Amino acid sequence: MKNFLQKCGTYFFLFLIRAYQLLISPLFPPACRFTPTCSQYAIDAIRLHGPGRGFFMALWRILRCHPFSDGGYDPVK
């Protein structure tokens, strides 16, 4: 049952991120300071660490993405 719920959570978050990438992101100019982009980082984090930890890793990454950040290469670990 736990695996089923984890898979459902993973697919739910991945669906939301892909919808953002396809529907919302093209409306704005590219502004991400990091490589990979924050949305791709979120996908990688959720796939690698599951929906719980991956969500919070993505949230922390988004909070670090601001004009005063150095940015740069920051892969999921």
N, C-alpha and C positions, 0 to 999 in steps of 0.2 A: 504493500500500500504506500509506503514511504517513497519508493522509487517512482510509482505512478504519479504521486503528487509533485515530486521533484521534476519529473518530465513535463507535467502540465505547466508548472511555474516557469520552467525554462522556455518552452514554446510560447507561452504568453508574453514574456518579456522580449523574446526575439521577434515576435510578431509586431509588438509596439515599436521597437527600434527600427525594424525594416520599414514600417509604415511611415515613421518620421523621416527616414532616409529618402524614401520615394516621393512622399507627398509634401512635406514641410521644408526640408532642407534645401531643395532646389529653388525655393522662393527667396532665399537670402544669399548674399555673397559669402564665399568661403572665409572663415575667420578663425578656424581652430589653430591654436598655437602649438599643438602637440602632433606627433606622428607616432602611431596611427591616430586618426581622428577620434574624437571622444565617443562617437556612436560606434565606430569599429572596435574601440577599446572595450566598450560595454558588451558587445557581442562576444569578443574573445574572452572576457572575464567571466561572463555567464556560462559559456561553453566549458571553460576550464575549471571553474570553481563552483558551479551550480548557481541557482537563482538567488539564494540567500546572500552568500558572500560576494558573488559577482555583482549584485545590485549595489551593495555598499561600496565596493571598489569603484564602480562606475560613478556613483554619486560623489565620492571623494575626488575623483578625477575631474568631474564637471565643476565642482567647487574650486578647484585649483586653476581652472581655465579663466583667467581674467587679464586685463591689460597690463598688470604689473608682474605677471608671471613670465619667466624666461622661456617656458615651453621646451621644445626639443623632442628628442626620441625618448619615448616612455612606454615600452611594451608591457604587456601583462606578465607578471611573474608568479 
